[in-house]
C-alpha cells in the first residue's frame, strides 16, 4: 500500500473557524445542526478526506434517505473538496458506481437507505456520514449505529448533518434534549461561513420578510415548527435572543433551604428582592415518568418577568410542599394552582397541611344556592382557557414582558391551532407530541398578576408568622 504524504498546514485557511477544532474530535457521534449555507456539509466532506489521507484501512459509508439524491449532493461535495485541494492524483473517482478510492487503499462508498440490497452487501464500515438526517427514521439510524463496529486502530465516528426542520423531530430528543455519551454537537448558521457568496446570503436573509418558518430554520438554524402557530414567530425569535440560563436547585422543603443541583427541578434566574411582589402559576400533572410534566413559573408582579421555573415529573403531594416553599421564598407570592384532575391533591396539601397563606381563589356559581362561592385554585375550562391564551398572545405580540426561559419559548413555538382551530401543543396526545405545561403555567402566572386584587379577603388561615424561610 503506497504511503500518502500531503501538506495539510493550510487547513486553517481552507476551513471555517467554527468547524476547524472538530478535525480533532473523536466522539462516536458528531452532530452538525444548522441553517442553510452554514458549511456543515462541506466540513463533513473535508473531515472525511483528511482522514482518508492521514489514516489507513478506512471504509466510509455516506448516505442519504433516497439513492437518487446522492450524486448531486454528498458525492458532488466530496469530489469538490478533492478538486479544490488539488488532490486529483491521489483519488480515483468511479462516477458510475459512486465510489471514491484513495491510492492508499481507503475508500468511500455511497448508498441510499432505499437501496436495501446494496446496504446488505456493504461490510467493514469504519465511519458513517448521514446527510440530511432529518429525512431518515430513528430505526434507520439505529441500524447504522449497530453496523459501525468494525475493528480498527482509528476511532469510529458517525457524522450527522441536518437542518432543524421540526422541533418535535427524533433527532432533537436523541442528541439535544439529553446529554448523550460520546457525542459532540455544533450549531451553525450562514454567518459562520466566510466562503458564502453575497447572493446566497441575500436569499437567506430575504426569508425574514417573506417566510418566517424558512428564516428560522434555514437562516437562523433554529428548530422549526410545522403547522399554524398561535404565537407570533418573529417575536419569539427576538425574545429567544435575550434568554438566559439560571442556576439549578433542588428544593429541600423539610429543612427549608435550596440545594445547588445541576439536575434539580428548580431553575432560578433572579432570587427574591425584599419588598417586591411575585406571582406564581402552577400547572399540575400526575408525576409519572413517561407522562406530562408539572410546571410552575414565578414572575415579578411589577415587570412580568419570569424569574424562576419549577419543572419536572413530581408526585402531587411533594409538588404541593415544593410550591408552598417556593411561594414563601418569593415573599409569600400569590399562588394560583390549576385544579383540574391532580390539582385538587396539590391544593389539599396547600390548604390543609402546609397552610399556605396566599392561595388564589376563584368565584364559582352554585346552582343549588343560586350564589357565587369562592373556591381555591385556577380552573382551566372552556371559558378561562381562551382568556388565558389570548392574553399570552398579547404579552408576546406587544412585548409586554421579557422572557428568560428558552424552553418556554420553544414550547410556544409548537403551540398551534389544530384542525378544529383549538390552540394546543402540536401533536398533543401522541407519543411524540409537543408539551404545553410551561405555556399553561406561565399563562396562569400572568392571570395571577392580573387578578391579584380578587384574592384579597378570601383566605382565613391559622397564624403561621413563626415559620421562617432560609435564603
N, C-alpha and C positions, 0 to 999 in steps of 0.2 A: 504494500500500500504506500503510494508516494506521500512524502511529507509536504504539507502546505505551509508556506511562510508568507504572511500578509501583514503589512504595516497598518495597524488599527489605531495609531496615535491620533488620527483625525476624527475619531468617533465623536468627540465633543462638538466639533464643527458640523457634523452630519446628523446630529440627533438633537431633538428639542430638549431644553434644560429639564423640564419636568419629568421626562422619561429616562434620562441618562443614568440616574442611580440604579434603575431597575435592571441594567445589564448584569449586575452582581446579585440580583435577587434569586434565591434558591428555593423559595417556598414551593410546595407542590401545586398550589393554586395561585395564579397571578391574574387578578380580575381587573380589567381596564374598562371602566364605565364612563361614558361621557357623551358630549354632543357631537354633531357632525363637524367634520373638518378639524377635529382636535388632534389628529395624528396618532391615535391609539392603534389603529390597524397598521399604519406604517411602521410604528415601533415594533409591533409583534413580528412583522416580517423581518425587520432589521435584527432583532434579537436572535431569531432562528438562523439567519445567515451567519451571524457572528459565531454562534455555537457550532454550526456546520464547519466553520473554518478552524475553530480553536480546539474542538473536541473530536473524539473518534467513536466509531461504532454506533452511529445515530441513525434512527429511522423515525422521522417526524411524520405525523398524520395531521393533515389540515382539512377541516371540514366546514361545510355549511349544511343547512337543512335540505336544500334541493341541489342535486348534482349539476343541473344546467347553469347554475349561478356561479360556479367555481371559476370558470375560465376568465371572466371579465373582472373578478374581484380578487380573491386571495392568490390565485395563480398569477394574475397580472401584477399584483403588488410585489410578490417575491421576485418576479422577473425584473420589475422596475428597479428594485434595490440592487440586484446584481448588475444591471446596466449602469445605473448612476454611480456605482462604486468601482466601475471598470473591472469587474471580476469575471467577465465572459469566458476567459480562457480556463477558468477553474471549475466551471459548471457545464454540464451537458443537460440541455432542456429538451424534453420529449413533449412536443406540442400535442400529438395525437393521444397519448396515454396520460397526459397531465402528470408528469413525473420530472423531478429535478434531482440530478445526481452530481455530487462533488467529486473531484478527482481523487480525493482521499477515501472514497467509498461511502460516505454519508449520503443519505437520500431523503427526499421529501415526497410523500405520497398524498394524493388528494382524493376525497370521496364525499359524496352526498349521503346524508342519513336516509335518503330514499333509495339508495343503491345498496340494498341489503346483501346481495351476493358478493359484491366487491368487498364490503366490510368484513364478511365472513372469511375472506381469503387473506386478509392482512394480519400479519403476526409480527412479533418482535418490536412493538412500538416503544420508543423511549421518550417521546414528547408529543403533546397534542396542542393544536390551536383550533379553537371553536370561534369562528367569526359569525357575527350577528346571532349571538347565543340566545337572544330573546325570541328567536324563531323556533327553538327546539323545546321538547318536553323534558321535564325533570328525569323521566325514565331513560331518555337517550343519554343525558349527561352522566347518570349513574353507571350505565353500561360502559361508557367510555372510560370512566374513572376506574372501573374494575380492570379494564384491558391494559391500563397503563401500569404494568407490573413487571416488565422485562428487567432482568438483572443487568445492571450497568454500573461502571465505576463513577459515572457522572450523575448529577441529580436529575430526577424525573419531574417534569413540570407540565401543567395544563394551563395554557394561556386562554383566557376567556374575554372576548371583546364584544361590546354591545352598546346600543343606545337605550336609555331607560324609558321605554315606551309606556309602561304601566306600573303604577306604584303598588299594585297587588300581585306583581309577577313573582314567580317562584324564585327567581334569581335574587330578588331583594331579601326574601325570607332566608335563603340559603347562605348568602355571603355578607349581608349588610345588617340584618336585624339581630344577629348574634355574632359573637366573636368566634369565628371558625378557626380551629387549629391549623397551623401550617399554611396560612393564607395571607396574601397581601392584596389590598385593593387600592385603586387610584382613580380619582375623579378628574376629568379634564374637559376643557372647552376649546373652542376655536381660538380663544385668546392665548392659549398655551402653545399654539403652533406658529412659530415665527416664519415658517415656509409657506403659509397660506396666502394665496393671491387676493388682491383687493376685491375682485368680482365675487369670489366665494364668500368673503366676509360680508359684503353688502347684501347678498342673498339671505344669509342667516339673520342679519340684523333687521332686515325688512319684515321678517316674521313678527316682530314686536308689535307692529301696527296691523298686520293682516291676518295672523293666525296665532293666538296666544298659546295653543297647545304645541304647535311646532316650535315656537320660540322657546318655550320652557324645556322641551325635550332636546331639540336639535341645536339650539344656540346655547342655552344655559346648562344643558346636560343634566337637568333635574328630572325626577320621576314624574311621568305624565299621568294624566287621569283620562280614562275613556268614558264618554258619556257627558250629558249636560249637567254641568256643575251648578251648585246653589250659590256658592260664594264667588265673588269676582276674582278671577285667577290672577290678573295683573296686580291687584292689591296684595294678594297673598304672596306673590313673588317679591314685591317690595318689602313686605313685612319680614319675609324669611331672611333678608339681608341683615336684619338687626337683631336676630335671635341670639341668645347667649346660653352657655351651659351653666348649670347650677352645681352646687355641692350636694352629694348624695348622703342620705342619712337613714338610719333605722330608728323608729320611734320606740323607745323603752318607756312605755306609759306607766309601768309599775313603779319604776324608780324616778319617773318624772324628768327624763332627760333625752337628749338626742345623742346618738352614737354614729360617728362617721363610718360609712359603709358603702363601698363603691357599688354594691348590689342592693342597696337599700331602696325601699319603695317611695321614699320622700325625697324630692329634689327641691332645694331652696335656692332662689336667686337673690332674694333680699330678706334678711331677718327683720322681725318687727321693730318698729321705732316707737318709743314712748309717746303716748298722746295721739297716735294715728289710729284710725278705724279701719277694720278689714271685714270683708265678706267672704263666705265660703259656700260653694255649691258642690254637692256630692251626688254622684251617680252610683247606684248600688248594683252589683252582680252577685252571683251565688258563691263565687270564690273557687270554682272548680278549675283545675289546672288547664283544661282544654277549652274552657268557656270564655265568656266576656270578662273584661276587667272592671274592677271598681276604680273610680277616679274621683278626685276632689281637687278643686282649684281654690287657692287663696288669692283674692285680688284686693288691691289698695282701694278703699272706698272713694278716696278723692280723685285718683287718676285713672282707676280701672285697670291698672297694670297687673298682670299675673305675677305674683312674687313667689309662689310655691305650688307644687303639684304632688299629690299623693296618688300613686297608681300601681296596681298590682292585683294578683289573684289573692284576695284577702277574705277569710271567713267573716260572716256577718257580725258576730259578737266582737271579734277582735277589731274589725273595721269601726264599730261604734266607739270603742275605747280610744282608738287612734284619732278619730275625728274629735272626740272630746279633748284629748291632749292638744291637738293642732289648734282647735278653736281657742283654748285657754292661752296657748303660747302666743297667738296673734291677738292679744288684747281683748279676749272674750268676743271674738268675731261673731257676727250674725251668721248662723249656720243653717243652711237650707238643705235638707236631705230628701231625695226623691223617694216617695213612699210606695211606688209600685212594687209589688212582689216582695223581694227580700228587704226592701227599705223599711218595712214595719218592724223587722227584727232589730235593725240598726237604731231606729227611733226608740224602741223599747229600752235599749241599753242606755241611750242618752237621757231618757226621761226617768227611768225607774232605778237605775244603778249608778250612773255617773253624775246625775242631776245637773246636766249642762244648763247654765242659766240664760243662754241667749239663743234658743232654738226658734226657728221660723215657724209660724202658724199661718194657716190659710183659712179663709171662710168657706164653709160648706153648707149648702142648703139642706135642711132636714125636712123631708116630705111629711113626716108624721106630725111634727110640731108646727110646720109652716114658717120656721125661723132659720136664720143663719146661725151656725155654730162654728166655733174655732177648733181646728184640728191641727195637730203637729205635722210638719213636713211639707214638701212640694209635690203636688200631684201632677204628673205628666199625662195629659189626656188630649182628646180631640180639640179642646178649647185652649188649653195652655201651651201645647207644643207649638202650634203655628206662631203664637205670640213670642215664644222664646226664640224660635228660628228667625223670624222676621227681624227681631231686634238685633240678633247677632249679625245678620246681613248688613244692617245699618251700621253697626260697630265697625265692620270690616270695610264697607264701601266708603264711609265718611272719615275713616281714620280716627275714630273717637278715642281709641285706647291703644297703647303699644302692646305687643305680644312678645313674650320672651321665649316661650317653649316651641321649638321647631316641630316637635311631634304633634302638637295641637294643630299647627298649620298643615302638616301632612294629612291629618285626618280631615281637615276642612277641604283639602283638595279632592278627596274621594267622597265627599258628601254630595250626592247627585239626586236628581229627580228620577224616580222610577217610571215605568210605563203609565202608571196612573197619575203621575205628577206629584207624588208624595216625596218630600225630601228625606233621604235616608242614606246610610253608608252604602257605597257601591257593593253590590253582591251580598247585601246583608242576609244572614241566614244560611249562606252556603259555606262549605269548608274553607274556601279561600277568600271569602268576602272580607271587605274592609270593616273597621271598627268605628264606633261613634261615641264611645264612653267619654273621651276627652271633650268632644264637642258639647255633649249634653251637660257634663259637669260645669264646663266653662259658661254655658248658657244659663244654668241655674244660678251660678255665682253672680252673673250680671243682673238676673232678676232680683236677687237679694239686694244688690246695690240700688236698684230702682225702687224696691218696695220696703226698704228698711223701716220707715215710719209705721207700716202696718203691723209690725211685730211688737211694738211697744204696748205694754199692758196685758199681753196675752199670757205671760208666763209668771206663775207664782210658785216658787220652789223653795225648799229649805235653805237657810243661811249657810253658805259654804265659804264664807270670807276667809276662813282659816286655811283653805287649800292654797298651796304655793306651787309655782312652776319654776323649775331651774332652767336658766337660759345659758 
